[in-house]
Amino acid sequence: MSRSGLENAMKALRAEAGLTQADLAARVGVTRKTINTVENGVFTPSALLALKIARALGQPVEQVFWLSDEA
Amino acid sequence: MDQLEALNARMRVCLLCQAAGFFAWQAGGGVAASEQMPASLSATGLIVSLLGFGLWLVTISLYFMDARRAYKSVGYDVINDEWARDVRRRAAEAAFWVITLCTVLAMTLSNFGVEGALLLKILTGLSVSSFFVATVVYDRRGEGEEDAA
């Protein structure tokens, strides 16, 4: 469980889309480090960044991010 | 590791050197100028201060050269993304506590007759350096190879 209370399926969805962290970072317009930290629950993204990530993965945001207590 | 991450790693080394250099510059200068310190420490303080200033000057120049390279390669919005801003915010927060603690310490020690200028130099050096160190510590939390869990 993430310390922030926010879970994500970025890794699986990214693999499904055939994207590396660097590819996704380029699509979103951030560094790979940002994608890495969000993916691993180190950093909680803003709503704007979460929406951009979801869009880059071609998924609705709730399929990519959800609250821990909803799992 | 791509070019941006290599630059980022080098900038972190530069930040640590800046922290060490700035602290040595200020603390060494404070010791050299202090009337409370033994005269034998004056020359050592001056040498430490000059070396610290040199290290700080070189590494701050290298830091901005690398920052310019990173800016030119991917643009400002990418190098100043959410994670980068979060690292700076957390580092500033950590440095704030160090500054508060140093101020309390300075006020306390000055009551025991320790020279104000010496305290100011040492504790200001420590406070500023703490921001650089905290930036490196927080930024390192973002390290991780592709797909690391």
Backbone of each chain as ProteinMPNN parsed JSONL, in Angstrom:
{"seq_chain_A": "MSRSGLENAMKALRAEAGLTQADLAARVGVTRKTINTVENGVFTPSALLALKIARALGQPVEQVFWLSDEA", "coords_chain_A": {"N_chain_A": [[0.834, -1.203, 0.0], [0.482, 2.222, -0.819], [2.094, 4.976, 0.796], [0.906, 7.406, 0.564], [-1.712, 6.888, 0.177], [-2.672, 6.632, -2.307], [-3.123, 4.531, -4.971], [-1.816, 2.887, -7.929], [-2.027, 1.732, -11.35], [-0.072, 1.976, -13.143], [2.289, 0.689, -14.007], [1.493, -1.826, -15.056], [-0.343, -1.011, -17.015], [1.257, 0.519, -18.61], [3.049, -1.372, -19.55], [1.284, -2.905, -20.962], [0.624, -1.123, -22.966], [2.977, -1.083, -24.238], [4.99, 0.694, -23.579], [7.945, 2.338, -22.423], [9.247, 3.706, -19.32], [10.543, 6.042, -20.015], [9.423, 6.58, -22.516], [6.769, 7.104, -21.79], [7.183, 9.29, -20.14], [8.075, 11.16, -22.011], [5.762, 11.464, -23.531], [4.059, 12.609, -21.661], [5.43, 14.844, -20.892], [7.299, 15.177, -18.856], [10.086, 14.341, -16.641], [11.77, 11.115, -16.714], [12.235, 10.331, -14.184], [10.166, 11.45, -12.697], [7.979, 9.951, -13.599], [8.825, 7.457, -12.683], [8.831, 7.865, -9.883], [6.131, 8.38, -9.367], [4.95, 6.033, -10.254], [6.035, 4.19, -8.461], [4.948, 4.986, -6.096], [6.275, 6.858, -4.581], [5.966, 9.519, -4.979], [3.191, 11.663, -4.924], [1.087, 12.48, -7.488], [-0.157, 15.623, -8.896], [-3.592, 16.498, -9.606], [-3.695, 17.34, -12.218], [-1.358, 16.249, -13.378], [-1.916, 13.534, -12.994], [-4.128, 13.228, -14.661], [-2.96, 13.776, -17.127], [-1.162, 11.642, -17.331], [-2.949, 9.489, -17.384], [-4.265, 10.048, -19.76], [-2.16, 9.814, -21.555], [-1.759, 7.121, -21.366], [-4.011, 6.226, -22.472], [-6.298, 5.706, -20.987], [-9.167, 5.932, -18.727], [-8.919, 8.14, -15.919], [-9.551, 6.965, -13.46], [-9.034, 4.323, -13.852], [-6.392, 4.185, -13.786], [-5.465, 5.421, -11.45], [-6.352, 5.082, -8.022], [-7.924, 5.292, -4.761], [-6.387, 3.901, -1.848], [-8.114, 2.649, -0.017], [-10.12, 1.822, -1.612], [-9.44, -0.358, -2.938]], "CA_chain_A": [[0.0, 0.0, 0.0], [1.235, 3.464, -0.902], [2.01, 5.796, 2.003], [0.042, 8.557, 0.294], [-3.101, 6.452, 0.063], [-3.025, 6.583, -3.723], [-2.563, 3.368, -5.672], [-1.904, 3.061, -9.384], [-1.768, 0.562, -12.198], [0.74, 2.517, -14.243], [3.28, -0.261, -14.522], [0.802, -2.824, -15.88], [-0.934, -0.342, -18.183], [2.38, 0.958, -19.449], [3.544, -2.583, -20.216], [0.222, -3.265, -21.921], [0.721, -0.188, -24.096], [4.308, -1.243, -24.833], [5.768, 1.927, -23.349], [8.92, 2.379, -21.323], [9.045, 4.906, -18.49], [11.034, 7.19, -20.784], [8.406, 6.876, -23.545], [5.615, 7.716, -21.131], [7.623, 10.607, -19.684], [8.099, 12.044, -23.187], [4.365, 11.754, -23.902], [3.434, 13.453, -20.643], [6.188, 16.095, -20.801], [8.023, 15.24, -17.578], [11.275, 13.501, -16.677], [11.518, 9.701, -16.39], [12.264, 10.229, -12.723], [8.815, 11.758, -12.211], [7.146, 8.765, -13.869], [9.31, 6.41, -11.779], [8.395, 8.126, -8.502], [4.664, 8.226, -9.293], [4.685, 4.602, -10.43], [6.431, 3.456, -7.259], [4.262, 5.531, -4.916], [7.149, 7.765, -3.82], [5.468, 10.878, -5.186], [1.764, 11.746, -5.268], [0.969, 13.51, -8.538], [-1.305, 16.531, -8.841], [-4.705, 16.036, -10.457], [-3.326, 17.646, -13.61], [-0.398, 15.248, -13.85], [-2.608, 12.24, -13.051], [-4.959, 13.236, -15.877], [-2.058, 13.703, -18.292], [-0.642, 10.273, -17.385], [-4.055, 8.633, -17.827], [-4.501, 10.315, -21.183], [-1.038, 9.245, -22.316], [-1.924, 5.658, -21.363], [-5.268, 5.937, -23.164], [-7.228, 5.116, -20.012], [-9.776, 6.912, -17.823], [-8.013, 8.331, -14.78], [-9.87, 6.047, -12.346], [-8.448, 3.009, -14.144], [-4.94, 4.309, -13.544], [-5.257, 5.793, -10.037], [-7.488, 4.925, -7.102], [-7.552, 5.404, -3.349], [-6.035, 2.598, -1.264], [-9.244, 1.995, 0.648], [-11.091, 1.38, -2.62], [-8.886, -1.536, -3.616]], "C_chain_A": [[0.873, 1.259, 0.0], [1.034, 4.286, 0.371], [1.035, 6.96, 1.816], [-1.424, 8.178, 0.251], [-3.572, 6.395, -1.374], [-2.33, 5.389, -4.385], [-2.624, 3.625, -7.176], [-1.578, 1.768, -10.12], [-0.871, 0.957, -13.367], [1.653, 1.48, -14.88], [2.627, -1.265, -15.486], [0.264, -2.186, -17.158], [0.152, 0.12, -19.162], [2.927, -0.234, -20.237], [2.56, -3.027, -21.3], [0.312, -2.396, -23.178], [2.081, -0.267, -24.782], [5.189, -0.009, -24.679], [6.789, 1.729, -22.241], [8.6, 3.616, -20.481], [9.462, 6.162, -19.256], [10.035, 7.586, -21.873], [7.23, 7.627, -22.93], [5.962, 9.135, -20.669], [7.61, 11.609, -20.845], [6.68, 12.418, -23.609], [3.717, 12.742, -22.944], [4.13, 14.82, -20.548], [6.835, 16.301, -19.449], [9.295, 14.39, -17.708], [10.891, 12.052, -16.344], [11.454, 9.504, -14.877], [10.882, 10.491, -12.125], [7.896, 10.556, -12.414], [7.525, 7.646, -12.896], [8.783, 6.612, -10.354], [6.876, 7.973, -8.345], [4.323, 6.741, -9.331], [4.972, 3.813, -9.152], [5.835, 4.022, -5.966], [5.126, 6.436, -4.062], [6.581, 9.181, -3.859], [3.995, 10.835, -5.581], [1.577, 12.847, -6.306], [-0.21, 14.446, -8.289], [-2.403, 15.952, -9.726], [-4.357, 16.237, -11.926], [-2.382, 16.584, -14.174], [-1.049, 13.871, -13.962], [-3.452, 12.143, -14.315], [-4.095, 13.113, -17.131], [-1.52, 12.286, -18.461], [-1.729, 9.333, -17.919], [-4.301, 8.816, -19.323], [-3.392, 9.694, -22.041], [-1.13, 7.721, -22.379], [-3.224, 5.235, -22.055], [-6.314, 5.308, -22.268], [-7.95, 6.226, -19.255], [-8.949, 6.981, -16.54], [-8.293, 7.337, -13.642], [-9.388, 4.624, -12.608], [-6.945, 3.002, -13.827], [-4.653, 4.579, -12.062], [-6.529, 5.532, -9.231], [-6.988, 5.024, -5.67], [-7.341, 4.016, -2.758], [-7.242, 1.885, -0.672], [-10.343, 1.564, -0.332], [-10.666, 0.066, -3.253], [-9.642, -2.807, -3.249]], "O_chain_A": [[1.866, 1.345, 0.723], [-0.051, 4.295, 0.951], [0.423, 7.437, 2.772], [-2.291, 9.051, 0.285], [-4.747, 6.137, -1.633], [-1.106, 5.268, -4.354], [-3.386, 4.474, -7.639], [-0.95, 0.854, -9.586], [-0.91, 0.347, -14.436], [1.781, 1.395, -16.101], [3.136, -1.519, -16.577], [0.396, -2.747, -18.246], [-0.036, 0.104, -20.379], [3.228, -0.125, -21.426], [2.946, -3.459, -22.387], [0.105, -2.868, -24.296], [2.312, 0.402, -25.789], [6.022, 0.289, -25.535], [6.531, 1.044, -21.251], [7.795, 4.46, -20.874], [8.818, 7.207, -19.157], [9.821, 8.771, -22.126], [6.759, 8.632, -23.462], [5.154, 10.056, -20.788], [7.189, 12.755, -20.684], [6.426, 13.557, -23.999], [2.932, 13.599, -23.35], [3.513, 15.819, -20.178], [6.921, 17.421, -18.945], [9.546, 13.793, -18.755], [9.832, 11.795, -15.772], [10.734, 8.646, -14.365], [10.479, 9.834, -11.165], [7.133, 10.187, -11.522], [6.653, 6.969, -12.351], [8.347, 5.664, -9.702], [6.398, 7.495, -7.316], [3.512, 6.256, -8.541], [4.241, 2.884, -8.808], [6.186, 3.581, -4.872], [4.756, 6.754, -2.932], [6.701, 9.939, -2.897], [3.599, 10.069, -6.461], [1.872, 14.013, -6.04], [-1.143, 14.105, -7.563], [-2.165, 15.025, -10.5], [-4.686, 15.405, -12.771], [-2.572, 16.086, -15.284], [-0.776, 13.126, -14.902], [-3.487, 11.098, -14.965], [-4.465, 12.424, -18.081], [-1.426, 11.779, -19.579], [-1.473, 8.497, -18.785], [-4.518, 7.848, -20.052], [-3.651, 9.127, -23.102], [-0.643, 7.102, -23.325], [-3.503, 4.045, -22.204], [-7.116, 4.486, -22.71], [-7.43, 7.336, -19.141], [-8.349, 5.987, -16.129], [-7.37, 6.919, -12.943], [-9.338, 3.807, -11.688], [-6.333, 1.952, -13.632], [-3.71, 4.028, -11.495], [-7.64, 5.741, -9.718], [-5.799, 4.865, -5.396], [-8.034, 3.067, -3.125], [-7.382, 0.669, -0.804], [-11.366, 1.012, 0.074], [-11.422, -0.549, -4.004], [-9.304, -3.888, -3.733]]}, "seq_chain_B": "MDQLEALNARMRVCLLCQAAGFFAWQAGGGVAASEQMPASLSATGLIVSLLGFGLWLVTISLYFMDARRAYKSVGYDVINDEWARDVRRRAAEAAFWVITLCTVLAMTLSNFGVEGALLLKILTGLSVSSFFVATVVYDRRGEGEEDAA", "coords_chain_B": {"N_chain_B": [[21.137, 4.904, -18.49], [19.994, 8.047, -19.405], [20.992, 11.102, -21.188], [20.004, 13.312, -19.796], [19.619, 12.305, -17.216], [22.208, 11.697, -16.541], [23.292, 14.243, -16.459], [21.794, 15.245, -14.359], [22.688, 13.644, -12.253], [25.32, 14.541, -12.097], [24.876, 17.179, -11.416], [23.903, 16.868, -8.878], [26.175, 16.028, -7.51], [27.635, 18.351, -7.759], [26.057, 20.048, -6.204], [26.439, 18.982, -3.652], [29.157, 19.5, -3.348], [29.061, 22.261, -3.45], [27.704, 22.748, -1.085], [29.573, 21.847, 0.81], [31.725, 23.509, 0.154], [30.658, 26.117, 0.536], [30.09, 26.082, 3.264], [32.662, 25.651, 4.335], [33.959, 27.948, 3.421], [32.524, 30.028, 4.753], [32.661, 29.251, 7.504], [35.426, 28.91, 7.867], [36.306, 31.511, 7.269], [35.076, 32.861, 9.337], [36.399, 31.807, 11.571], [39.019, 32.628, 10.988], [38.794, 35.402, 11.198], [38.042, 35.787, 13.772], [38.367, 37.099, 17.073], [38.328, 35.683, 19.297], [39.302, 33.201, 18.839], [42.266, 31.12, 18.963], [45.376, 32.527, 17.839], [46.884, 30.821, 16.307], [45.087, 29.375, 14.851], [44.179, 31.042, 12.968], [45.514, 31.27, 10.45], [45.018, 28.73, 9.403], [42.24, 28.811, 9.288], [41.916, 30.779, 7.348], [43.027, 29.554, 5.095], [41.306, 27.347, 4.804], [38.973, 28.751, 4.32], [39.553, 30.051, 1.869], [39.965, 27.833, 0.195], [37.446, 26.695, 0.371], [35.884, 28.73, -0.763], [36.881, 28.682, -3.357], [36.147, 26.07, -4.159], [33.369, 26.284, -3.987], [32.882, 28.303, -5.908], [33.776, 27.122, -8.309], [32.142, 24.828, -8.458], [29.57, 25.891, -8.456], [29.56, 27.207, -10.841], [29.887, 25.062, -12.631], [27.527, 23.755, -12.045], [25.525, 25.516, -13.009], [26.215, 25.512, -15.686], [25.628, 22.871, -16.391], [22.908, 22.904, -15.816], [22.031, 24.65, -17.758], [22.627, 23.145, -20.025], [20.851, 21.009, -19.653], [18.434, 22.387, -19.789], [18.536, 23.266, -22.421], [18.404, 20.837, -23.737], [15.949, 19.534, -23.104], [14.085, 21.451, -22.371], [12.538, 23.983, -20.275], [10.124, 23.366, -18.916], [10.155, 20.613, -18.602], [12.502, 20.027, -17.089], [11.809, 21.39, -14.874], [9.698, 20.027, -13.701], [6.864, 18.489, -11.925], [7.984, 16.757, -9.965], [10.563, 17.811, -9.615], [9.947, 20.322, -8.588], [8.707, 19.545, -6.252], [10.818, 18.366, -4.871], [12.456, 20.6, -4.397], [10.717, 22.091, -2.788], [10.445, 20.441, -0.529], [13.092, 20.373, 0.306], [13.514, 23.045, 0.947], [11.801, 23.245, 3.079], [13.019, 21.516, 4.91], [15.433, 22.889, 5.224], [14.489, 25.19, 6.373], [13.869, 24.368, 8.979], [16.419, 23.793, 9.898], [17.529, 26.338, 9.793], [15.931, 27.639, 11.675], [16.622, 26.221, 13.996], [19.359, 26.817, 14.086], [19.231, 29.566, 14.497], [18.087, 29.724, 17.035], [20.112, 28.434, 18.445], [22.227, 30.221, 17.984], [21.324, 32.516, 19.311], [21.263, 31.526, 21.908], [23.97, 30.762, 22.384], [25.22, 33.223, 22.105], [24.572, 34.447, 24.407], [26.36, 33.395, 26.129], [28.673, 34.635, 25.67], [29.944, 34.064, 23.255], [31.412, 35.109, 20.244], [29.507, 37.176, 18.128], [29.824, 37.543, 15.291], [31.291, 35.332, 14.51], [29.553, 33.248, 15.169], [27.453, 33.883, 13.45], [28.61, 33.512, 10.913], [29.312, 30.756, 10.92], [26.861, 29.464, 11.493], [25.162, 30.479, 9.516], [26.433, 29.527, 7.271], [26.033, 26.805, 7.692], [23.254, 26.661, 7.591], [22.581, 27.463, 4.933], [23.975, 25.535, 3.498], [22.583, 23.295, 4.282], [20.271, 23.323, 2.771], [21.191, 22.673, 0.21], [22.175, 20.084, 0.659], [19.853, 18.775, 1.533], [18.335, 18.936, -0.792], [19.721, 17.194, -2.489], [19.436, 14.789, -1.059], [16.616, 14.397, -1.077], [16.153, 14.353, -3.819], [17.455, 12.069, -4.589], [15.731, 10.097, -3.837], [14.14, 9.712, -5.961], [15.541, 8.162, -7.643], [16.078, 5.24, -9.581], [16.007, 2.348, -11.478], [14.592, 1.621, -14.69], [11.371, 0.29, -14.406], [11.763, -0.471, -11.779], [10.565, -1.676, -8.685]], "CA_chain_B": [[20.94, 6.272, -18.01], [20.059, 8.965, -20.538], [21.843, 12.278, -20.994], [19.412, 14.166, -18.762], [19.871, 11.715, -15.896], [23.647, 11.845, -16.279], [23.461, 15.647, -16.049], [21.163, 15.356, -13.05], [23.594, 13.026, -11.268], [26.479, 15.425, -11.933], [24.419, 18.378, -10.706], [23.791, 16.516, -7.457], [27.544, 16.058, -6.964], [27.979, 19.781, -7.669], [25.336, 20.622, -5.061], [27.122, 18.552, -2.416], [30.422, 20.257, -3.278], [28.687, 23.646, -3.107], [27.378, 22.763, 0.345], [30.834, 21.745, 1.557], [32.513, 24.716, -0.142], [30.064, 27.3, 1.163], [30.273, 25.98, 4.71], [34.087, 25.859, 4.623], [34.219, 29.367, 3.148], [31.969, 30.86, 5.82], [33.199, 28.877, 8.83], [36.87, 29.23, 7.851], [36.413, 32.975, 7.347], [34.682, 33.257, 10.69], [37.495, 31.429, 12.483], [40.184, 33.472, 10.681], [38.569, 36.794, 11.625], [37.616, 35.848, 15.169], [39.349, 37.504, 18.087], [38.229, 34.713, 20.4], [40.026, 31.982, 18.469], [43.718, 31.27, 19.092], [46.014, 33.073, 16.631], [47.412, 29.712, 15.504], [44.018, 28.859, 13.98], [43.833, 32.081, 12.0], [46.014, 30.92, 9.113], [44.272, 27.543, 8.963], [40.9, 29.285, 8.938], [42.001, 31.513, 6.085], [43.255, 28.571, 4.012], [40.032, 26.604, 4.64], [38.019, 29.691, 3.731], [39.892, 30.245, 0.454], [39.686, 26.571, -0.508], [35.986, 26.581, 0.328], [35.383, 29.692, -1.75], [37.265, 28.154, -4.679], [35.298, 24.904, -4.451], [32.009, 26.79, -4.205], [32.84, 29.053, -7.166], [33.912, 26.187, -9.431], [31.003, 23.919, -8.575], [28.333, 26.622, -8.803], [29.672, 27.465, -12.289], [29.598, 23.79, -13.31], [26.099, 23.467, -11.841], [24.71, 26.307, -13.939], [26.509, 25.049, -17.053], [24.836, 21.649, -16.586], [21.487, 23.294, -15.827], [21.801, 25.233, -19.09], [22.616, 22.024, -20.978], [19.581, 20.283, -19.453], [17.386, 23.279, -20.292], [18.591, 23.264, -23.897], [18.085, 19.523, -24.309], [14.53, 19.128, -22.971], [13.2, 22.59, -22.091], [12.362, 24.347, -18.872], [8.964, 22.702, -18.299], [10.494, 19.226, -18.249], [13.451, 19.968, -15.96], [11.141, 21.984, -13.715], [8.406, 19.35, -13.602], [6.301, 18.398, -10.567], [8.902, 16.102, -9.034], [11.645, 18.76, -9.336], [9.41, 21.369, -7.705], [8.447, 18.922, -4.956], [12.134, 18.198, -4.224], [12.884, 21.921, -3.896], [9.821, 22.487, -1.691], [10.793, 19.654, 0.661], [14.428, 20.796, 0.748], [13.344, 24.358, 1.583], [11.144, 22.975, 4.366], [14.053, 20.96, 5.795], [16.388, 23.962, 5.514], [13.826, 26.124, 7.288], [14.035, 23.861, 10.352], [17.831, 23.966, 10.271], [17.71, 27.775, 10.038], [15.279, 27.942, 12.966], [17.464, 25.641, 15.046], [20.608, 27.591, 14.13], [18.936, 30.875, 15.088], [17.925, 29.499, 18.483], [21.454, 28.115, 18.937], [23.024, 31.457, 17.952], [20.838, 33.378, 20.405], [21.663, 30.92, 23.179], [25.427, 30.839, 22.548], [25.666, 34.616, 22.241], [24.402, 34.79, 25.83], [27.532, 32.891, 26.872], [29.848, 35.416, 25.275], [30.573, 33.664, 21.984], [31.405, 36.232, 19.305], [28.363, 37.163, 17.213], [30.214, 37.404, 13.879], [31.718, 33.939, 14.326], [28.32, 32.45, 15.161], [26.699, 34.202, 12.231], [29.268, 32.871, 9.763], [29.217, 29.294, 10.996], [25.471, 28.989, 11.428], [24.611, 30.805, 8.194], [27.033, 28.535, 6.364], [25.348, 25.525, 7.932], [21.86, 26.775, 7.136], [22.528, 27.481, 3.463], [24.444, 24.227, 3.034], [21.563, 22.272, 4.554], [19.328, 23.317, 1.642], [21.816, 21.914, -0.887], [22.242, 18.664, 1.045], [18.478, 18.241, 1.539], [17.924, 18.791, -2.204], [20.332, 15.956, -2.992], [18.82, 13.644, -0.363], [15.254, 14.175, -1.587], [16.194, 14.019, -5.246], [17.914, 10.672, -4.715], [14.576, 9.203, -3.645], [13.543, 9.471, -7.273], [16.413, 7.28, -8.427], [15.572, 3.88, -9.755], [16.076, 1.928, -12.869], [13.331, 1.338, -15.365], [10.529, -0.776, -13.887], [12.075, -0.851, -10.393], [9.349, -1.608, -7.866]], "C_chain_B": [[21.038, 7.244, -19.198], [20.862, 10.217, -20.174], [21.326, 13.175, -19.858], [19.693, 13.628, -17.363], [21.343, 11.789, -15.523], [23.941, 13.269, -15.81], [22.928, 15.849, -14.631], [22.067, 14.791, -11.954], [24.795, 13.926, -11.011], [26.089, 16.693, -11.167], [24.266, 18.101, -9.213], [25.16, 16.535, -6.782], [27.971, 17.516, -6.769], [27.299, 20.428, -6.461], [26.005, 20.246, -3.74], [28.436, 19.312, -2.233], [30.151, 21.721, -2.924], [28.401, 23.763, -1.617], [28.66, 22.754, 1.175], [31.656, 23.027, 1.387], [31.972, 25.939, 0.578], [30.287, 27.285, 2.679], [31.733, 26.25, 5.099], [34.467, 27.333, 4.458], [33.763, 30.236, 4.327], [32.602, 30.552, 7.183], [34.687, 29.212, 8.925], [37.102, 30.723, 7.992], [36.094, 33.476, 8.741], [35.786, 32.982, 11.697], [38.698, 32.352, 12.268], [40.027, 34.886, 11.237], [38.266, 36.922, 13.109], [38.742, 36.267, 16.122], [39.349, 36.524, 19.258], [39.016, 33.429, 20.119], [41.525, 32.195, 18.646], [44.334, 31.704, 17.762], [46.52, 31.963, 15.712], [46.361, 29.167, 14.533], [43.662, 29.83, 12.859], [44.249, 31.715, 10.576], [45.264, 29.722, 8.548], [42.877, 27.952, 8.505], [40.886, 29.981, 7.59], [42.169, 30.557, 4.902], [41.955, 27.802, 3.726], [39.007, 27.49, 3.929], [38.289, 29.88, 2.229], [39.607, 28.995, -0.37], [38.178, 26.384, -0.684], [35.392, 27.503, -0.721], [35.671, 29.194, -3.17], [36.364, 26.999, -5.091], [33.873, 25.353, -4.79], [31.891, 27.458, -5.578], [32.893, 28.116, -8.376], [32.643, 25.356, -9.588], [29.702, 24.644, -8.888], [28.36, 26.953, -10.304], [29.323, 26.203, -13.066], [28.113, 23.463, -13.22], [25.247, 24.232, -12.859], [24.992, 25.938, -15.397], [25.684, 23.8, -17.365], [23.337, 21.964, -16.648], [21.118, 23.873, -17.194], [21.734, 24.135, -20.155], [21.283, 21.265, -20.896], [18.419, 21.09, -20.023], [17.347, 23.239, -21.824], [18.162, 21.929, -24.481], [16.604, 19.17, -24.2], [13.569, 20.282, -22.673], [12.94, 22.768, -20.607], [11.234, 23.558, -18.193], [9.288, 21.279, -17.853], [11.458, 19.191, -17.062], [12.841, 20.57, -14.687], [9.762, 21.341, -13.53], [7.974, 19.182, -12.138], [7.254, 17.791, -9.547], [10.014, 17.071, -8.626], [11.166, 19.841, -8.366], [9.151, 20.809, -6.304], [9.754, 18.745, -4.164], [12.588, 19.526, -3.618], [12.032, 22.364, -2.707], [10.2, 21.751, -0.395], [12.157, 20.069, 1.219], [14.345, 22.138, 1.473], [12.722, 24.187, 2.976], [12.171, 22.448, 5.374], [15.043, 22.052, 6.203], [15.785, 24.976, 6.482], [14.011, 25.68, 8.743], [15.47, 24.003, 10.828], [18.095, 25.433, 10.608], [17.113, 28.168, 11.398], [16.141, 27.461, 14.125], [18.76, 26.436, 15.216], [20.384, 28.961, 14.771], [18.803, 30.751, 16.6], [19.295, 29.255, 19.126], [22.321, 29.378, 19.023], [22.635, 32.378, 19.108], [21.319, 32.851, 21.757], [23.163, 31.103, 23.41], [25.918, 32.27, 22.738], [25.493, 35.099, 23.697], [25.593, 34.339, 26.673], [28.829, 33.534, 26.371], [30.547, 34.969, 24.007], [30.356, 34.794, 20.974], [30.283, 36.112, 18.266], [28.741, 36.909, 15.765], [30.612, 35.961, 13.567], [30.49, 33.02, 14.247], [27.552, 32.635, 13.872], [27.283, 33.458, 11.031], [29.063, 31.358, 9.79], [27.777, 28.824, 10.802], [24.788, 29.357, 10.118], [25.145, 29.82, 7.164], [26.323, 27.199, 6.466], [23.921, 25.553, 7.375], [21.753, 26.7, 5.62], [22.925, 26.11, 2.919], [23.378, 23.156, 3.228], [20.538, 22.198, 3.422], [19.894, 22.482, 0.494], [21.815, 20.411, -0.578], [20.843, 18.041, 0.999], [17.976, 18.038, 0.111], [18.458, 17.48, -2.766], [19.658, 14.728, -2.372], [17.429, 13.359, -0.927], [15.272, 13.745, -3.047], [16.61, 12.567, -5.462], [16.772, 9.671, -4.515], [13.903, 8.872, -4.976], [14.377, 8.562, -8.139], [15.787, 5.905, -8.533], [15.61, 3.544, -11.226], [14.675, 1.686, -13.4], [12.638, 0.13, -14.743], [10.89, -1.228, -12.468], [10.825, -0.702, -9.548], [9.677, -1.091, -6.484]], "O_chain_B": [[22.042, 7.261, -19.909], [21.336, 10.381, -19.049], [22.102, 13.718, -19.072], [19.97, 14.392, -16.438], [21.692, 11.924, -14.351], [24.731, 13.481, -14.89], [23.539, 16.539, -13.815], [22.197, 15.37, -10.876], [25.244, 14.069, -9.874], [26.871, 17.213, -10.372], [24.473, 18.988, -8.385], [25.303, 16.989, -5.647], [28.582, 17.872, -5.761], [27.899, 21.257, -5.776], [26.126, 21.068, -2.831], [28.787, 19.716, -1.124], [30.92, 22.341, -2.19], [28.794, 24.731, -0.967], [28.818, 23.538, 2.111], [32.209, 23.557, 2.35], [32.733, 26.709, 1.164], [30.618, 28.3, 3.293], [32.011, 26.974, 6.055], [35.212, 27.885, 5.268], [34.519, 31.068, 4.83], [33.019, 31.453, 7.912], [35.149, 29.734, 9.939], [37.981, 31.157, 8.737], [36.742, 34.384, 9.261], [36.075, 33.808, 12.562], [39.321, 32.805, 13.228], [40.996, 35.496, 11.689], [38.233, 38.029, 13.648], [39.892, 35.847, 15.99], [40.25, 36.536, 20.097], [39.35, 32.675, 21.033], [42.012, 33.316, 18.499], [43.874, 31.3, 16.694], [46.58, 32.134, 14.494], [46.705, 28.568, 13.514], [42.94, 29.485, 11.925], [43.468, 31.829, 9.631], [44.915, 29.696, 7.368], [42.393, 27.498, 7.469], [39.968, 29.799, 6.79], [41.543, 30.723, 3.855], [41.559, 27.629, 2.574], [38.274, 27.033, 3.051], [37.361, 29.868, 1.422], [39.081, 29.073, -1.48], [37.704, 25.971, -1.742], [34.504, 27.108, -1.478], [34.823, 29.275, -4.058], [35.877, 26.948, -6.221], [33.26, 24.87, -5.743], [30.936, 27.219, -6.316], [32.151, 28.292, -9.343], [32.127, 25.193, -10.694], [28.817, 24.071, -9.522], [27.317, 26.978, -10.957], [28.565, 26.25, -14.035], [27.512, 22.965, -14.172], [24.359, 23.66, -13.491], [24.106, 26.04, -16.246], [25.114, 23.675, -18.449], [22.597, 21.367, -17.43], [20.033, 23.618, -17.716], [20.904, 24.182, -21.063], [20.675, 20.928, -21.912], [17.526, 20.536, -20.664], [16.279, 23.186, -22.436], [17.62, 21.876, -25.585], [16.054, 18.563, -25.119], [12.353, 20.093, -22.721], [13.096, 21.849, -19.804], [11.367, 23.135, -17.045], [8.761, 20.8, -16.849], [11.259, 18.413, -16.129], [13.295, 20.296, -13.575], [8.783, 22.029, -13.24], [8.64, 19.674, -11.227], [7.328, 18.248, -8.407], [10.371, 17.155, -7.451], [11.885, 20.226, -7.444], [9.345, 21.497, -5.302], [9.789, 18.947, -2.95], [13.045, 19.575, -2.477], [12.543, 22.935, -1.744], [10.266, 22.347, 0.68], [12.359, 20.114, 2.433], [15.015, 22.348, 2.484], [13.076, 24.893, 3.92], [12.198, 22.868, 6.531], [15.445, 22.139, 7.363], [16.491, 25.549, 7.31], [14.273, 26.499, 9.624], [15.723, 24.294, 11.997], [18.79, 25.741, 11.575], [17.713, 28.925, 12.161], [16.363, 28.18, 15.099], [19.203, 26.694, 16.335], [21.243, 29.458, 15.5], [19.337, 31.567, 17.351], [19.603, 29.787, 20.192], [23.048, 29.582, 19.995], [23.491, 32.942, 19.79], [21.726, 33.617, 22.631], [23.586, 31.539, 24.481], [26.902, 32.509, 23.437], [26.171, 36.023, 24.148], [25.809, 34.831, 27.78], [29.927, 33.036, 26.619], [31.641, 35.448, 23.709], [29.265, 35.355, 20.869], [30.135, 35.079, 17.613], [28.065, 36.147, 15.074], [30.307, 35.44, 12.494], [30.401, 32.144, 13.387], [27.063, 31.674, 13.277], [26.556, 32.856, 10.241], [28.683, 30.76, 8.783], [27.516, 27.897, 10.037], [23.918, 28.621, 9.653], [24.41, 29.341, 6.3], [26.047, 26.545, 5.46], [23.456, 24.588, 6.769], [20.928, 25.958, 5.086], [22.293, 25.589, 2.0], [23.28, 22.22, 2.434], [19.998, 21.128, 3.145], [19.181, 21.687, -0.119], [21.498, 19.585, -1.434], [20.662, 16.932, 0.496], [17.267, 17.07, -0.164], [17.735, 16.744, -3.437], [19.351, 13.758, -3.065], [17.1, 12.209, -1.222], [14.5, 12.88, -3.46], [16.163, 11.919, -6.409], [16.849, 8.533, -4.976], [13.189, 7.876, -5.095], [13.975, 8.22, -9.252], [15.045, 5.478, -7.648], [15.284, 4.36, -12.088], [13.711, 1.565, -12.644], [13.248, -0.926, -14.574], [10.387, -2.25, -12.0], [10.101, 0.286, -9.675], [8.784, -0.961, -5.646]]}, "name": "protein", "num_of_chains": 2, "seq": "MSRSGLENAMKALRAEAGLTQADLAARVGVTRKTINTVENGVFTPSALLALKIARALGQPVEQVFWLSDEAMDQLEALNARMRVCLLCQAAGFFAWQAGGGVAASEQMPASLSATGLIVSLLGFGLWLVTISLYFMDARRAYKSVGYDVINDEWARDVRRRAAEAAFWVITLCTVLAMTLSNFGVEGALLLKILTGLSVSSFFVATVVYDRRGEGEEDAA"}
